[in-house]
C-alpha cells in the first residue's frame, strides 16, 4: 500500500518557502530602515560630500545673467588709498553703480559703527533697492548690524555661510536667529530686491548649484568705475559691492572652486543669488526615498541570487555602480542630491552577503558531494580531508574512479557483446547442424535440448539486463510500498530450502517493515541464497539473519564456501564480473550487479566480508519504514 507522505512534504515545503519569503522581506525592510536612519543622521555625510562635489562639478556651466560685482581690489586700494574707505567714497561708489544701470545694489561691507558721511551714504542707498550685510558675533551670539541710519535705508541680510567639516561652503541658512531677531540670508535678500515674490522659508538650508561659479561672475574694479569707465554688464542686474583685496574681506571655498585660492565672499554671495534667481537650487533626497531605493536594491540583489556565470557578475557590477550613476542622473535631470555613497555601501553589503551566502552554500554542497562521492569510493571524509590538500586528494581519487568506471563501462560493453555472442553462436551452430546434417532421432533430440538451453540462457541474460536498465526509469516514490521483510525472508527461505534441497538456518526478528518493491526484494534475496548454495559445499549449512539495528533493517546471508579474494570483493558487484572462484560454474556476472542496484534503489547498502577458505557473508542494509519495526518497544530505539 502506497504511503501518503506527499501531502505532508508539499505542506512542509510550502511552509519553508513562506518562511524564507518572509525572512527575505524582513531583511529587505531592515536594510531600508538602516539606510533611512543613516541618511537622516548624516552618518556617512563626510564620505558623501566629496562625491557630491565631484558630481556637482559635472553640471554644465552657464554665464551669469542676473548678477554682477564691483570689487574693491588691489588696484583700487593702490589708486585710492588703503582700507577702510570713508563713507563718502562708498556713497560715490554706490551712486556710480546706480548710474551704470544696476537694478538693485548690495553693499557687502560690514558698517557697524556710525561714522562721518553716513547721511550721504544713506541718501545714496535710499535712491533705489539696496541691501546691507550683517553678521553674528561668535561669543556671545549677537547681531552685528549696520549703523541705525544706514539700516533705515536698506534691507539687511546675514552674510554667514555654512561650512562643513572640511571647510567647504555648500549651503546657506535661509534665516538665522539671535536676540529675538530672524535675519534672512544676504543672497535671499538680494534676490528679493528684484523678485519680491520669492518665498522666504525659515530655517531651511539653501544649496546653490553654482552653475555660474563665483569666478565667472561679471565684475569691474572700483577704481575703473570711479574713474568713469563704462561697464554695460551692470545694467539691469543685482550688483554686489565688496572687497576682494588680499588680506581684507572674507574668502570662501565652494564645491566648484577652481585652483588653490578661495573665492572672495562677495562673489560667492553673488553666485548664490544667481542660483536663486534662475531657480538653480539643489534638493537633498529625503531619507524615506533613500530607504525606498535601498529596498529596491535589496530586491534586485535577491533576484540576482538566482543568476549564474557572467550574467551574475554583470548584475553585481550594475548593482554596485547604479547608485553613483543614478545620483548623476538625478542631479542633472532633477537637481536632486542622492546619497550615493550610502546606497553604494548598501549595494556592496548586499552583493557581498549574497556572494558569502553563495560561497557557504557551495561549500556545503561541495562538502556533501565529497561525502557522498567519498562514500561511493568506499571511504569517508574525515576532518583532515576537509583541508585543501585533503579535498584535492579526494578529487584526484574521484577522477581516477571516474576513469576506472569509464574503462569498466567500456569493458562491460565488450563483455556484453561477448556474452551475447556465445549463446548466439551456439544457437546458430546447432541450427545449421540440424538443417544440414543427417541426424539420428537421438542426436536430433540432443541438439534440440541444447538449443533450448542456449535460448534459455540468452533469455535469462536479456531479462537480467532489462531489470537493471528498468530501475533507472522506475521512480522509488511512485512504486514503493510497505513490505514486511520478515515475512518475505521467511517465505523465500522455506521455498528455496525445499527447491534446492539444502539446509538454511534462519535467525529472524519479526515485524521488520521497509518501503520498497517486494518483487525486487525477492530477487535480491534469491540471488544471495543462490550464490551461497553455488559457492559452498552441498552438505554445508547457509545461515540467514534478518534483524534491525537502530533505524535500519539488516539482512545477512552467510555461507561456508571458498571465499572471495580481497581484491575482488568490490568488483563482484559490477556487471559481467566473474571472480576467480566462479571458474567452472555457470553464471553471467549479473546477479550481484542486480543486487547492488536494487538495494541502492531502495536507499540501502550492500557489502561483503570474506576470508578465503572460510566463506563469505553478504550484508544488506535497508531503511526501516518510519524508522522502526512494527510492534517494536519504543524503549529499544
Steps between C-alpha positions, in 0.01 A plus 500: 500500500650837397568751776334842521804710582480714184248744648705546815817557298323754279365679807841503661661635182231769477555599864876517451452708183269740683749529785783582263278751317413677825863493616617661176239774525589564863865527399416735214289726723772497767757604240274781380444615860874505560553721195225736620670532838850545356378763254299693760784491752762597240725215614671468162480871411880548520529237227202624300622859463812443281302287255217753497754776421643294216153445356413868545808599301363290212203738464535714188605856573288795392575869482356718774216719368344645816793615716830688473762633740700815571820399679724705725813318388875556531500748211226708661680498834823604333333782307257634759656421834507217748204347670264597661362766267291789618122487493505782246709296255273201550201727430666616176558133403131424564392798290729400208365145515141623482595728216638197310148357496498257795151370575587452866805543715651292779772655716690196632705711743441484875425856625420452867630822659347840410747725314521830320329498163231252605235749388645513150526119480147470637371727223685300234361169629146631528501602132403147393472137613798427724620252759764506773683212662506408867655215691493313830772531757629169634510565875243593609267436210365844405431692185757742358257720306569804279482841660138602569495783246622268224270219608202722437600543134551134400390144571734303722616143430748279683819411319576174687574190297471149638835323501515121508765304687741542207460880492298505177192724475229294331185656645350814647261528792183661364465682832701536818363607834655667802382749763142440385577616146486273192706629208484350146811402307664781303459307171129451571457871587688599183282276282182640656608855407410415137268203563284601800281189460790269578397317820703507820496162680608514862782272611554335160841417353538648153738300278598707193601296194761767409460433127628858474805461728637795697800536267267555201294785648534817283698762690663842481761653725390784727785721373385466139138571590591809704722615213192508278565180300177362361402140575182402312470159675384677818181608330186332629685277745530461874845646562705398801758749634768340715866457583720247318844632584740254657510515876163676534152364450393141544585214265304179459553159339197362316445160331579661163805702605787452260863548586669529837362842596153535658240727336422845644192486719324773301523288183372193689193698613453627145521146356251373764263783405528403133403141591197626695382728221521231228354228728822300502477364857588142589278285722634212711307176456268443800610210724177307436563505125859389562358209700268413211799492263680271745196272503507483119872420508435221750225349287726520194780325688258225607393454139864489386566217746333260256730601214832344420815544293576826323140613531536491878830692487353766270196535727717540811711767326183680390365491856819655639525770230129585484494735805774723356354498150154564643634786711657655188174476307293631792730800537495590131131435437331601825761685706478232769791398721487122546707340782705297253762380749237371742317315223827371352600369841157334518552343158847377596362353821222328308729363229754392760237326713354325195849391391572380853172311508577350160849403618369341819231321307754382243727388782220303659407345167866425427548346843185294463601397149845402620339295774265325261766438239746396767244251625460378144874435498469308823668768712374770733595863509676561833584847623851475359358466152300821536824687456602606152755220475249243617238620256752497216595145595135394502437682172793311347357175631162590354659575164679165507177329599316671214768385258486149645124491466519631146744225412283251687198620303688452175615158616144415605381586150766270358414224746131544422571458131707192577241351736223552249713372218572168672142368527412649163794317340392177668143544385614577146732198490240261636238634261734451202581148620131408523440652155799360309590168663328163498440441870357202680188563711717488816751752360218728381340486850833587662553789258151631578571483873820699451312757293245539779779534761684770306175684426412490870844629588465784249149581629619506863782736410266736316252488789770588754628787284144624452443499877820698556418762238136521612602627845614833353144556372335371818442791749526371855238733646243392243547124528609448861260341745522368853657153498521259793861395450481236773212318327669531160827348630319224686297410190799499265713294742233230510462500119872501418594243762240265354591575140876459544476221756741690727502593868448866594533622857269800550539760774206739465366810677127521428329815374785654300330737259665695219379710210568340164404264220440144627580342162839672484575415865425134426747519209768634740440223750482226234831612346681506836364154602572360151861622517538356850388158375713527186829584675476275808514120545164318450495373859580837659245719665408855390417746778247779443448778753235775481506750785505875566762740623387853585283615211635242255395148405802266470486194274807273503565181299801293608648196326793269576645496152831581333490872580582803285851650457529851654574657161171372358260579786393834350531401135252210527216753515584627150319380193644192328779463755570141595751438772769236509281274717231499226713309250330181389160617630210628295415866517505827310640740761172692531347365822695709752483803270123467516518464880702820545290709264173382654627564854628844399162576341343419839735749670706222657849356487646157427848371574694181560753378754691188413807291582623249247429145600260607778201640310332834436232713662290733284327777699212714375393810695161659428322794670215389721159640413446807724820414684378203706374144483133421536412444863848598617534614857570877484751457778725296268567791265 
